[in-house]
Amino acid sequence: INSDDNKPWYPFYCTWMIGKNLDTGDQIVKSESSSDDVRTLSWIHHGKTMILVVCKVDQPKTIFVNITPQQFDLIKIDNTISWEKPSIQTSIVNSTDPLIINGYTILLLQSL
């Protein structure tokens, strides 16, 4: 894949999110999920906490981030808008608020 043609493809966007935000030497930090349906990977990149969340099932899930209260930039792709044409959604969220995801999701939280 040599370009982003705005036709979402989940593995492409997962690689895009990681590739833009994980460098050699970044510190991987422990993260875990209480559900086998949700996987996480966390690291420190240029002093910012990054949390990648992947939901592997087509079911709504509520996610709680147990971290010191702070705000995060959220970048995600899921089927909230349309299953046929999912799109990247962005927002700012607080770590104290639950995150609602809608089925298959790739989500990246970046501390502000």
Stockholm file with secondary structure:
# STOCKHOLM 1.0

chainA/1-112         INSDDNKPWYPFYCTWMIGKNLDTGDQIVKSESSSDDVRTLSWIHHGKTMILVVCKVDQPKTIFVNITPQQFDLIKIDNTISWEKPSIQTSIVNSTDPLIINGYTILLLQSL
#=GR chainA/1-112 SS CCSCCSCCCHHHHHHHHHHHHCCTTCEEECCCCSSTTEEEEEEEETTEEEEEEEECSSSEEEECCCSSSCEEEEEEEESSSCSSSCEEEEEEEETTSCEEEESSEEEEEEEC
#=GC SS_cons         CCSCCSCCCHHHHHHHHHHHHCCTTCEEECCCCSSTTEEEEEEEETTEEEEEEEECSSSEEEECCCSSSCEEEEEEEESSSCSSSCEEEEEEEETTSCEEEESSEEEEEEEC
//
